[in-house]
Amino acid sequence: MAKKTFLDFEQPVAELEAKIEELRYVQTESAVDITLEIDQLSKKSQQLTKDIYSDLSPWQVTKISRHPERPYTLDYIHGIFTEFVEMHGDRHFADDLSIVGGLARFNGHACMVLGQQKGRDTKERTLRNFGMSKPEGYRKALRLMKTAEKFKLPVFTFVDTPGAYPGIDAEERGQSEAIGRNIFEMAQLEVPIITTIIGEGGSGGALAISVADQVLMLQYSVYSVISPEGCASILWKTSEKAEVAADALGITAHRLKALGLVDKIVNEPVGGAHRDTDQMVSFLKRALGDAWRQVVDLKPKELLERRYERLNSYGRFTDTKAGK
């Protein structure tokens, strides 16, 4: 079995799991039957995990959203879709590997699927730039979405990025223009768009592929205009205030659902999506099916009107006069 990675607030669970592994090793090496003791400790570990995860702070949720074992876009593509054929390049500069996408089938129906991919090990993370896309990545995504529009295919996008890459080379090639162009074009795309925030949804890097008719969000994912560390660095001149910033930003799924910025929260297995990837894939596939059925039969005009109303509904407020 691969060794699990535990976060700092999961240490009581880590200690129990270590004890369970030790007992399993003893079980295989001796004739003594300690199955009952292992089962009791396993139940205790499961309950302890439930207790910890029932009262998480926004900063703890942020840490879970960044967990190195968390399922990434390709895990969901291979688990949910069939006949996936990856498409490469933006036809202008290069093939940005931080964004993957291509043609596929969802429940037998042809579609376009794309999303950010962070990478599992050091080599792949470097190759995929830790999920931080450059302009050519967003232009590749737009090329795929325009192809979907041409053939009247629904678009599924998966968001998992700390943000767009802020390097000089990205700025030289028009990073902000590429993001702005995607937002502009997605608002007018005449096919259904369904977006799922599967990990981090950071800044314009997330918005560039998340202007959608249905926005789903995994239970322990985050979605924000800026990372907690970035916010803390601006407001308090130190990233050590990230936990305070996370509380203030309102980045969790339940907070965003209450604000009307996401349509559905997809529950995760106990301990997060990384604890049971197969179950998470099953949960998300069902949720995507529900979202797809809500928009698949809409005419382009109705689709665009609903999307326009949706975008205009963001940031609503009530003006109350003093004394009333």
N, C-alpha and C positions, 0 to 999 in steps of 0.2 A: 504494500500500500504506500502511496505517495504521502509524504509528511504534510500535515495540514499547517497552514499559516494562521496564527491567532493574533488578533489585534490587542492593544494594551488593556482594554476594558474586558477582554475575554479571558484573561489569565486564570480565573478560577475554573473555567471550563477546560483550559489547556492543561491544568494540573490534573484534573479528573481524567481527561483523555490519555494523558501520559501513564496514569496508574492502570487504566484499562488495557493499554497496549502492553504494559509490563506483565499483567496477569495473563493476557493471551499468549505471550511468549512462554510463560511458565506452564500454561496449559498444554502447549505442544511439546514441551521438553520433559514433562512428568506424567505419571499415571493418575495423579490426583485430579478429580473432576471439580473444577471451580466455575462451571458455567453459570450457576445461580448468582454467585458474587459478581461476575462480569455483567450479567443482565441487570442486576440491581444498580450497579454503578452507571451503566449505560442509560438507564431510565433517569437516574439522578442528574446525569450530564445533560440529557434532553430537557428536563424541567428547568435546570439552571440556565440553560441557553434561552428558553422561553421567557424566564423572568428578566434576564438582562435585556433581551430584545423588546420587551414590553414597555420599556421606559428609556428610550434612547434620546440623547440630545442631538440637535442638528449637526454638531461637529462630529459626533460619533457616526451618524448616518453618512456624513461626507467621507469618513475613513472607510466605511463599508463600500461605498460607491467606487472607491479606488482600489479595492482589494485585488492583489495580483492574481488571484485564482478565479476572479469573477468571470462569468461567460462574456465573450466579446462578440462583435457583429458576426464574424464567420461561424461561430458556434451556433448562433441562432439561424443563420442562413442555411447551414447544412442540416440543422435539426428540424426546421419548419418548412423549408421550401425544397422543391425537387427540380431536377434538370437545370441546375444553376450553371450558367456560362458567364465567366467573368469577362468584363470589357475593360480595356486599358487606354490610358492617355487622354489628354484634353485637346488634341489636334492643334495645339499652339506651341507648347514648350516641352512638356515631359509627362511621365506617368507618376503621379504622386501616390505612393503605396499606403499612405495613411488613410486614404479613402478607397474602399473596395466596393464593387457593384457590378451588376450585370442582369441579364435576362434570366428568369426562373418561372416556376409555376407554384402558385399557392392554392392548395386544395384542388389541383387540376387546372386552374385558370392561369393564363399567361400574365406576367407582371414584370415590373422592374424593381429591383431591390438594391439598396446601397446603404453604406454607413461607415463610420470611423472604426479603425482597427488599431489598437495600441501595441500589440505584440507581447508574447509570453516571456521570452528570455532577453538578455541584453542585446544579442545580435539582432533579433527581430524588432525589438523596441527602437533600436537605432535606425533600422531599415524603414520602419513605419513612423519615425519621428515622434514616438510616444503618443500617436494619435492627434498630433497638432498639424493641421493641413496648411499647405502653402497655396497661393492662388491657383496653381495648376490642378490642385485637388478639388477645389470648388468648381473650377471650370469643367473638370471631368464629370463631377456630379451633375452639373447643369446639362452637359451634353447627353448624359444618360436620361435625365428627366425629359429633355426635349425629344429624344428618341421615343420615349414612352408615350408622349403626347401625339407624336406622328402616327403611331400604331394603336392609339387609344387604349393604352395599358395602364392599370393603376400603379401607383408608386408607393413602395414601402421604404421608409428610411429609419436608420438606427443611429441614435446620437450617443457618443461616448468620447468626449474630448475635454481636456482642461481649457481649451480655447484655440483660436487660430495661432499659427506660428508667428512670433513677433520679430523675427530676424530681419536684418537689413536686406537680404536677397528677396525675401517675401514682399517687403515694402517696395522695393525697386520694381517688382513685377505687378504691382497693383493689388495688394492684399485687400484693402478696404473696398476698392471698386468691385473686386470679385465677389466679396460677401454681399455688398449692396445689390449687385446684379442678380445674384441668386434669390435674395429676398423679393426683389421686384418681379422676377420671372415666375417664381413659385406662386406668388399671389394671383397670377394670371393663367397658370397652367390649367388646361381644360380637361384634366383627368383627376380622379380622386388621389389624394395624398394622405397616407397614414404614417405618422411618426411615433416612434417609441424611444423614450429616454431610458437607456439600459444601464448607464453608469453615471459619469459626469456629463452635465450639459452646461458647458462653460461659455459664456459671453457670445460674441458674434460668430465664433467658430461653430457653435451649436445652432444658432438661428439660421445660418446659411443653408441648413438642410432640414429645418423643422417648421417651415410655414406650411401648415397642413389643415386638412378638414377634420381629422381626428388625431388628438395627441394623447398617447398613453404614456404612463410613467411607472417604472418598477418601484415597488414599495421602498426600497433602500437606495434609490438613485437621488441625484440632486440636479437642480436646474436654476441657473442664476446668471445675472448680468456680469458677474465677476466672481472669481474664486474668493473664499474667505481670507486667504493669505494676501491676495492682491488688495482686497478692500481694507484689511488691517494696515497694510503698508502705506496706503494713501491717507487713511484717517488718523492713524496713531504712529505712523513712521516706523512700525515694527510688525513683522508677521507673527510675533508671539501672541498678538491679540486676535488671532484667527478664530478662536473658539467664540469670542464675544461677537465678532463679525458674523459668524455663521448663525448665531441666534437672531441677530438683527435683520439679516438678509431675507429670511423667509424662503429657504431653498428646498425644503422637504416636500415630498409628494402630497401629503395631507394639507399642508399650508397652501400649496399652489392649486390644489383641487378646490379648496374653499374660495380662492380668489377667482376661480373660473378660467385659469390659464391652462389646465389640463382636463381632459374629459374623463379619464378612467385611471384608477390606480390598480396595477396588477400585483397581487400578493406574491410574496416570495416564500420559499421553503423556510422552515425554522433555521435561523442562523445565517440567512442570506442565500442568494442565488448560487453562490459558489459551493454551498454544502450539498446541493443536489441539482446538478445541471439538467439532467433529464426531466425532472419534475418541473423545473423552471421553464424549460422549452415547451412542455405540455401546457402549462398555465398560460404562457404568452401566445401560443398558437390558438388557443380557444378565444382569448381576448381579441386577437387580431381578426379572427373570423367574425366576431360580433361587430367590430368596428368597420370591417369591409362591407358587411351586409347593410350597414346604415348609409353608405355613400355610393355603392356600386351602381345603383339604378338611377341616380340623379342625372338629369340632363346637364350639359356643360353650363348653360346660362344659370340654372338653379344652383349648381355647384359653386360657381363664381360669386353669385349673390350671397350665398351663405358664408363663404370664406371671407368676403369683404365685410359682412356684418360681424363676423367673429373677430377680425382684426380690429375693427372699430370699437369693439366692446372692451378691449384691454384698457385697464387704467381708469375704469369708471369710478366716480365718486359722487357723494351726495352733499350738496351745498345747503347748510342749515344756517338760518339767520339767528342772531343773538336774541334772547328773550322769548323764543318760541320752543 
